[in-house]
Amino acid sequence: MQMQKVKRLFGVAGLAALGLFLSFLSGGPAAAAVKLIKGQTVYIPSYSNVISGPPIYMTVPLRANLVIHNTDPSQAITIARIDEYDTEGKKVSSYLKAPITLNPLGAMRVVVKESKKEAEGLGANFIIQWQAEKKVNEPIIECLIIGSLGAQGFSFATQGRIIKEQAE
């Protein structure tokens, strides 16, 4: 009976938002155990365009900002590789000529060129490889994607997925 009153008060969408809020209060995703590792290869999706519509469908060009945060407060990490691939899985470009060291709590950004190629669109992605001398906190690797069409703006973020971890 009480649940019916709560549903009427908040509605289904409000109830879902309330549940999400309560999960954060009870130690949601940020409360996960700290994972210490020496290196990873990370896949991160990106998008060079989206389709907007209806009534008229238009391709909206996007610009990606790849951001890497070293979350370890005492150890540096080295970014060894940042490669971009298109929808067909073909390497489009490499963004590093030499490895880059990120100091403890440091960050870096790679601004990806705005693409006019349809092929890079839906399946565009990056492979990022990083390593450390000692075990460190996992870095945060995100791709912030922005674009606009007239007065309408588009922005969203994607997060990396680990595809390989460095063994001891």
Backbone hydrogen bonds, N-H to C=O, Kabsch-Sander energy under -0.5 kcal/mol:
donor,donor_aa,acceptor,acceptor_aa,energy
5,K,1,M,-1.3
6,V,2,Q,-2.1
7,K,3,M,-2.6
8,R,4,Q,-2.3
9,L,5,K,-2.3
10,F,6,V,-2.7
11,G,7,K,-2.8
14,G,10,F,-0.8
15,L,11,G,-2.0
16,A,12,V,-2.0
17,A,13,A,-2.3
18,L,14,G,-2.5
19,G,15,L,-2.2
20,L,16,A,-2.1
21,F,17,A,-2.5
22,L,18,L,-2.5
23,S,19,G,-1.8
24,F,20,L,-1.6
25,L,21,F,-1.9
26,S,22,L,-1.7
27,G,24,F,-1.5
28,G,23,S,-0.5
31,A,28,G,-2.0
32,A,29,P,-1.6
36,L,34,V,-0.6
37,I,35,K,-0.5
37,I,136,V,-2.4
38,K,166,Q,-0.6
40,Q,130,W,-1.6
41,T,164,K,-2.6
42,V,128,I,-3.4
43,Y,161,R,-3.0
44,I,126,F,-2.2
46,S,124,A,-2.7
50,V,60,V,-1.6
52,S,50,V,-0.5
52,S,58,M,-3.3
57,Y,55,P,-0.5
58,M,52,S,-2.6
60,V,50,V,-3.5
60,V,58,M,-0.5
62,L,48,S,-2.7
63,R,146,I,-3.2
65,N,144,L,-2.9
66,L,64,A,-0.5
66,L,110,V,-2.8
67,V,65,N,-0.5
67,V,142,E,-3.2
68,I,108,M,-2.4
69,H,140,I,-2.8
70,N,106,G,-3.2
71,T,69,H,-0.8
77,I,102,L,-2.1
78,T,131,Q,-3.3
79,I,77,I,-0.5
79,I,100,I,-3.5
80,A,78,T,-0.8
80,A,129,Q,-2.4
81,R,129,Q,-1.6
83,D,127,I,-2.4
84,E,93,S,-3.2
85,Y,125,N,-3.0
86,D,90,K,-2.3
87,T,119,A,-1.5
89,G,86,D,-1.9
92,V,84,E,-3.2
93,S,84,E,-1.2
95,Y,82,I,-3.2
100,I,79,I,-2.2
102,L,77,I,-3.3
103,N,101,T,-0.6
105,L,72,D,-1.1
106,G,103,N,-2.8
108,M,68,I,-2.1
110,V,66,L,-2.8
111,V,109,R,-0.5
112,V,64,A,-3.0
112,V,110,V,-0.7
115,S,62,L,-0.6
118,E,116,K,-0.5
120,E,117,K,-0.7
121,G,118,E,-1.2
124,A,120,E,-0.8
124,A,121,G,-1.5
125,N,85,Y,-2.1
126,F,44,I,-2.3
127,I,83,D,-2.4
128,I,42,V,-2.8
129,Q,81,R,-2.3
130,W,40,Q,-2.4
131,Q,78,T,-2.2
132,A,38,K,-2.5
136,V,37,I,-3.0
138,E,35,K,-0.9
140,I,69,H,-2.0
141,I,139,P,-0.6
142,E,67,V,-2.5
142,E,140,I,-0.5
143,C,158,T,-2.5
144,L,65,N,-2.9
144,L,142,E,-0.5
145,I,143,C,-0.5
145,I,156,F,-3.3
146,I,63,R,-2.6
147,G,154,F,-2.0
148,S,61,P,-0.5
149,L,152,Q,-2.8
152,Q,149,L,-2.0
153,G,151,A,-0.5
154,F,147,G,-3.3
156,F,145,I,-2.0
158,T,143,C,-2.0
160,G,141,I,-2.1
161,R,43,Y,-3.3
163,I,41,T,-2.8
164,K,41,T,-1.4
166,Q,39,G,-2.7
